Amino acid sequence: MTPALTGVLSLFAMVVLIFAGLHIAVALLLLSFLGVFLIRGNVDAAMAMLAQAASDTVQSHDFGVVPLFVLMGLLVSNAQLGSDLFDVANRLCRKIAGGLGIATVFANAVFAGITGISIASAAVFTKVAVPEMLRCRYTPEFATGCVAGSSVLGMLIPPSLLMIVYAFLAERSVGEMFLAGVVPGLLLAVLFSGGIYLMAKFKPSYVQEAQVNQTIGPMSFAQGTIKLAPILAMMVLVIGGIYAGFFTATEAGAVGAMAALVIALARKRLDRKIFWQVLIETGRITVSVLFLIIAANLYSRMLALSGLPQSIVGWMTAAEFGVAGFLSMYLLIVIFLGCFIDSVSIMLIVLPLLLPVAKDLGIDLVWFGVITVIAVEIGLLTPPFGLSVYTVRSTLADDRISLFTIFRGSAPFVGMMLLTLLLIIAFPRLVQPF
């Protein structure tokens, strides 16, 4: 068996193992070990590569960014800053058509700037926004679809867990990837808000069953400032610190985590028991992410050893695919996989194989990372997997609202994400405008 054939068979075997229910990291490690063994014909060589990959991957100081940003996000969630965000946004948008939907997008965009996990955003705003929208006679389809759709901002606006994973796989700076996601994330939030306004204007029956006057009044500037101040201060401290060059991404994570701890304590939302649970959850998520990255690193080495990426580059060159052809094929594969596999798994399967191809074609890897994250995030809203949709459904726990209703409500947001993807492809400068 040739090395290239070994690499091809490993791809097919991985898909089978994942659909059979095997954890993605275990599948990557197993296939990498077997691949190296078949290529080299030596168990010791396979074991040595496994140990070396683990050592080389996690010994970097940069990996401190993972637990620090996860800890910051969990502390922010426990401090219930999401409720304050939605309250301020709701009062600002109360007279606009589709105002509660736009308020949800606004709150999600700001919340994304201090959490970085889409599932956390979906869970928080399902509890906060959906009941209020249903009370104001918004349709269940629109209310749940709006929360699920806008939750994807958490993986694009920094700090983003997917950006961190991509940065390690592509060997790019985490801070560089964070800053690259700011403008695309804001663009997506603007398109979401514009789309909601247009739906409310031209198809009001889809958005709201009946007009209900909200009982809330305007909020004074002082009240709004008090509620927003902790959140905005954290965003300026973390993202502004990275952008201004005061902190590395890891240092910014530490500063942000400390600020989140102070805020949670000041708001009396944290006791010893809750703090211990937050630390345990931080450790669980961190270990899971690092285990995945170690496995992906080993898999990348096995593929490089097989020569499969080089063979693909040669085939695409001979077929005269070019950059446009490669991007079209790549995005179709990623969006298709998003219907069945979670976001991190898609990146760990596809990127080790196709990043070398993108590099050889002269594609900017930072820009490539942003379009990858957007394409992967579309999978959070598409059936049958749709992790954000399932999160909304399980958090809501309302038998009157089915999964089909939430998927249908999320469909317009999928369309707006595709439009954002096309705009960023057409205007690459949006990724790095400064």
C-alpha positions in Angstrom: 0.0 0.0 0.0 1.4 3.4 -1.0 1.7 6.2 1.6 -0.8 8.4 -0.4 -3.3 5.5 -0.4 -2.9 5.2 3.3 -3.8 8.9 3.7 -6.9 8.5 1.5 -8.1 5.4 3.4 -7.6 7.3 6.7 -10.0 10.0 5.6 -12.7 7.5 4.7 -12.1 5.6 7.9 -12.4 8.8 10.0 -15.8 9.6 8.5 -17.0 6.0 9.3 -15.6 6.1 12.9 -17.2 9.5 13.6 -20.6 8.4 12.4 -20.2 5.2 14.4 -20.0 7.4 17.5 -16.2 7.4 18.2 -14.9 10.7 19.7 -13.2 12.8 17.1 -9.9 13.0 19.0 -9.7 9.3 19.6 -10.4 8.7 15.9 -7.6 11.1 14.9 -5.1 9.5 17.3 -6.0 6.0 16.3 -5.8 6.6 12.5 -2.6 8.7 12.9 -0.9 5.9 14.8 -2.0 3.2 12.3 -1.1 5.5 9.4 2.4 6.1 10.6 2.8 2.4 11.3 1.7 1.4 7.8 3.9 4.0 6.2 7.0 3.3 8.2 6.3 -0.3 9.1 7.6 0.3 12.6 5.6 0.5 15.9 8.3 2.4 17.7 8.3 5.1 15.0 4.6 5.5 15.4 4.9 5.7 19.2 7.7 8.2 19.0 5.7 10.5 16.6 2.7 10.3 19.0 4.9 11.4 22.0 6.6 14.1 20.0 3.4 15.6 18.7 1.9 15.8 22.2 5.1 17.4 23.6 5.5 19.9 20.7 1.9 20.9 20.7 1.1 21.7 24.4 4.5 23.0 25.6 3.9 26.4 24.0 3.0 29.4 26.2 0.3 30.4 23.8 -1.9 27.5 24.9 -2.6 29.4 28.1 -5.1 31.4 26.1 -7.5 28.4 26.0 -8.3 28.0 29.8 -8.1 31.8 30.4 -10.7 32.8 27.8 -12.9 29.8 28.8 -12.7 30.9 32.4 -13.6 34.5 31.5 -16.6 33.4 29.5 -18.0 31.1 32.2 -17.5 33.8 34.9 -19.3 36.4 32.7 -22.2 33.9 32.2 -22.5 33.4 35.9 -22.5 37.1 36.6 -25.7 37.3 34.4 -24.4 40.1 32.3 -26.4 38.8 29.4 -29.7 39.9 31.1 -28.4 43.5 31.5 -27.3 43.5 27.9 -30.7 42.4 26.6 -32.5 44.9 28.9 -30.5 47.9 27.5 -30.8 46.7 23.9 -34.6 46.1 24.3 -35.2 49.6 25.6 -33.1 51.1 22.8 -34.9 49.2 20.1 -38.4 49.2 21.5 -39.9 51.5 18.8 -38.2 49.8 15.8 -40.0 47.2 13.7 -38.7 43.8 14.9 -37.1 45.6 17.8 -36.8 42.6 20.1 -35.1 40.6 17.4 -32.6 43.4 16.7 -32.1 43.8 20.5 -31.3 40.1 20.6 -28.7 40.4 17.9 -27.2 43.5 19.5 -27.0 41.8 22.9 -25.5 38.6 21.3 -22.9 40.7 19.5 -21.7 42.4 22.6 -21.9 39.2 24.7 -19.8 37.4 22.0 -17.0 39.9 22.8 -16.6 38.5 26.2 -17.5 34.8 25.9 -16.4 33.4 22.6 -18.6 30.3 22.7 -21.8 30.2 20.5 -23.5 27.6 22.6 -23.2 29.7 25.7 -24.8 32.6 23.9 -27.6 30.4 22.7 -28.3 29.1 26.2 -28.2 32.5 27.8 -30.5 34.3 25.4 -32.9 31.4 25.1 -33.7 32.1 28.8 -33.6 35.9 28.5 -35.0 36.8 25.1 -37.3 34.1 23.9 -39.9 34.4 26.8 -40.0 38.2 26.3 -40.5 37.8 22.6 -43.3 35.2 23.1 -44.9 37.5 25.6 -45.0 40.3 23.0 -46.7 37.9 20.5 -43.6 37.3 18.3 -44.0 34.0 16.5 -42.2 31.0 18.1 -40.5 30.4 14.8 -39.0 33.9 14.6 -38.2 34.2 18.4 -36.2 30.9 18.6 -34.7 31.3 15.1 -33.4 34.8 16.0 -31.7 33.5 19.2 -30.2 30.5 17.4 -29.1 32.5 14.4 -27.5 35.4 16.3 -25.7 33.0 18.7 -23.2 32.2 15.9 -21.6 35.7 16.5 -19.9 34.1 19.5 -17.5 32.2 17.3 -16.6 35.1 15.0 -16.3 38.1 17.2 -13.3 37.8 19.4 -12.4 36.1 21.7 -13.5 33.0 19.7 -12.8 29.4 20.6 -12.8 28.4 16.9 -10.4 31.2 16.1 -8.0 29.8 18.7 -8.3 26.3 17.3 -7.7 27.6 13.7 -4.7 29.7 14.9 -3.0 26.6 16.3 -3.7 24.4 13.3 -2.6 27.1 10.8 0.3 28.2 13.0 -0.9 31.8 13.1 -1.0 34.3 15.9 -4.1 34.0 18.1 -4.2 37.8 18.5 -4.0 38.2 14.7 -6.9 35.9 14.2 -8.9 37.6 16.9 -8.5 41.0 15.3 -9.3 39.6 11.9 -12.8 38.5 13.1 -13.9 42.0 14.4 -15.1 43.6 11.2 -16.6 40.4 9.7 -18.4 39.8 13.0 -19.8 43.3 13.1 -20.8 43.1 9.4 -22.7 39.9 10.1 -24.5 41.5 13.1 -25.5 44.5 10.9 -26.8 42.1 8.2 -28.8 40.2 10.8 -30.3 43.4 12.2 -31.1 44.7 8.7 -32.6 41.4 7.7 -34.9 41.4 10.8 -36.0 44.9 10.1 -36.9 44.1 6.5 -38.8 40.9 7.6 -40.7 43.0 10.1 -41.6 45.6 7.5 -42.4 43.4 4.5 -43.5 40.1 6.1 -44.8 41.1 9.5 -46.9 37.9 9.9 -43.7 35.9 10.0 -42.3 38.0 12.8 -45.2 38.9 15.0 -48.6 37.3 15.4 -50.1 40.5 16.8 -48.9 44.0 17.9 -48.4 44.2 21.6 -47.3 47.4 23.2 -44.4 46.8 25.5 -44.8 48.0 29.0 -41.2 49.1 29.5 -40.3 52.7 29.2 -37.1 54.4 28.1 -33.9 54.0 30.1 -31.9 57.0 31.3 -28.4 57.4 30.0 -27.1 56.9 33.6 -29.0 53.6 34.0 -27.8 52.3 30.7 -24.2 53.3 31.4 -24.3 51.5 34.8 -25.5 48.3 33.2 -23.2 48.4 30.2 -20.1 49.7 31.9 -18.7 46.3 33.1 -19.2 44.7 29.8 -17.8 47.5 27.7 -14.8 47.9 30.1 -14.0 44.2 29.6 -14.2 44.4 25.9 -11.9 47.5 25.8 -9.5 45.9 28.2 -9.2 42.6 26.3 -9.7 43.4 22.6 -8.3 47.0 22.9 -5.3 45.7 24.8 -4.5 43.2 22.1 -5.1 45.7 19.3 -3.0 48.4 20.9 -0.2 45.9 21.6 -0.3 46.2 25.4 -1.1 42.4 25.8 -0.5 39.2 24.0 -3.7 37.1 23.5 -2.7 35.0 26.5 -2.0 38.0 28.7 -5.3 39.5 27.6 -7.1 36.3 28.6 -5.5 36.5 32.1 -6.6 40.2 32.5 -10.1 39.4 31.2 -10.5 36.5 33.5 -9.4 38.6 36.5 -11.8 41.4 35.5 -14.7 38.8 35.1 -13.9 37.4 38.6 -14.0 40.9 40.1 -17.3 41.7 38.4 -18.9 38.4 39.4 -17.9 38.9 43.0 -19.0 42.6 43.0 -22.5 41.5 41.7 -22.6 38.8 44.4 -23.2 36.1 41.8 -20.3 33.9 42.9 -19.7 31.8 46.0 -17.3 29.0 46.8 -19.5 26.3 45.4 -20.2 28.1 42.1 -16.6 29.1 41.7 -15.5 25.5 42.1 -18.0 24.4 39.5 -16.7 27.1 37.1 -13.1 25.9 37.6 -14.1 22.3 37.0 -16.0 23.2 33.8 -13.0 25.3 32.7 -10.7 22.4 33.2 -13.1 20.0 31.4 -13.4 22.3 28.3 -9.7 23.1 28.3 -8.6 19.4 28.4 -11.1 18.6 25.7 -9.8 21.3 23.4 -6.1 20.6 24.0 -6.7 16.8 23.5 -8.3 17.7 20.1 -5.5 19.9 19.1 -2.8 17.3 20.0 -4.8 14.7 18.0 -5.0 17.1 15.0 -1.3 17.9 15.2 -0.5 14.2 15.0 -2.9 13.7 12.1 -1.3 16.6 10.2 2.1 14.9 10.6 0.7 11.6 9.4 -0.8 13.3 6.3 2.4 15.1 5.6 4.3 11.9 5.8 1.9 10.2 3.4 2.4 12.9 0.8 -1.4 13.2 0.3 -1.6 17.1 0.5 1.2 17.4 -2.0 -0.6 14.9 -4.3 -3.8 17.1 -4.1 -1.8 20.2 -4.9 -0.3 18.4 -8.0 -3.8 17.2 -9.1 -5.4 20.6 -8.7 -2.5 22.3 -10.6 -2.8 19.8 -13.4 -6.6 20.3 -13.5 -6.1 24.1 -13.5 -8.6 24.5 -10.6 -7.0 27.8 -9.4 -7.9 29.6 -6.3 -11.6 30.1 -7.2 -12.1 26.4 -7.9 -10.4 25.4 -4.7 -12.4 27.8 -2.6 -15.7 26.6 -4.1 -14.8 23.0 -3.5 -13.6 23.7 0.0 -16.6 25.7 1.1 -19.0 23.1 -0.3 -17.3 20.4 1.7 -17.2 22.4 4.9 -20.9 23.5 4.7 -22.0 19.9 3.8 -20.0 18.4 6.7 -21.7 21.1 9.0 -25.0 19.3 8.4 -23.7 16.2 10.3 -20.6 17.0 12.3 -19.8 19.7 15.0 -17.7 22.8 14.2 -14.4 21.8 15.8 -14.5 18.3 14.3 -14.9 19.7 10.8 -11.8 21.9 11.3 -9.8 19.0 12.6 -10.7 16.8 9.7 -10.5 19.2 6.8 -7.7 21.7 7.7 -4.8 19.3 8.2 -5.4 18.1 4.6 -6.3 21.4 2.9 -4.3 24.1 4.7 -1.1 23.0 2.8 -3.1 23.3 -0.5 -4.3 26.8 0.5 -0.7 27.8 1.4 0.7 26.6 -1.9 -2.0 28.5 -3.8 -0.8 31.7 -2.1 -4.0 32.2 -0.2 -3.7 34.5 2.9 -4.2 32.1 5.8 -5.8 34.7 8.1 -8.5 35.6 5.5 -8.8 31.8 4.9 -9.4 31.3 8.6 -12.2 33.8 8.8 -14.2 32.3 5.8 -13.5 28.9 7.3 -15.1 29.9 10.7 -18.1 31.5 8.9 -18.7 28.4 6.8 -18.3 26.1 9.7 -20.7 28.1 11.8 -23.4 27.7 9.2 -23.5 24.1 10.3 -24.7 25.2 13.8 -28.0 26.2 12.1 -28.6 23.5 9.5 -30.3 20.2 10.0 -30.0 17.5 11.0 -27.1 18.4 13.5 -27.6 22.1 14.1 -26.0 22.3 17.6 -27.3 25.8 18.3 -30.8 24.8 17.4 -30.6 21.8 19.7 -29.2 24.0 22.5 -32.2 26.4 22.1 -34.6 23.5 22.1 -33.1 21.9 25.2 -32.8 25.1 27.2 -36.3 26.2 26.3 -37.9 22.9 27.3 -41.2 23.8 25.7 -43.0 20.9 24.0 -45.1 23.4 22.0 -42.0 24.5 20.0 -40.5 21.7 17.9 -37.0 21.4 16.4 -38.5 21.9 13.0 -39.9 25.2 14.1 -36.5 26.4 15.3 -34.7 25.1 12.1 -37.3 26.9 10.0 -36.8 30.1 12.0 -33.0 29.9 11.6 -33.2 29.6 7.8 -33.1 33.3 7.0 -30.0 33.7 9.2 -28.3 30.9 7.2 -29.0 33.0 4.1 -27.5 36.1 5.7 -24.4 34.2 6.7 -24.0 33.0 3.1 -24.2 36.6 1.9 -21.6 37.6 4.5 -19.3 34.8 3.2 -19.7 36.1 -0.4 -19.0 39.7 0.7 -15.8 38.7 2.5 -14.6 36.6 -0.5 -15.4 39.5 -2.9 -13.8 42.1 -0.6 -10.9 40.4 1.3 -9.9 43.8 2.8 -12.9 43.5 5.2 -10.8 40.9 7.2 -7.8 43.3 7.8 -9.1 46.8 7.1 -6.3 48.5 9.1 
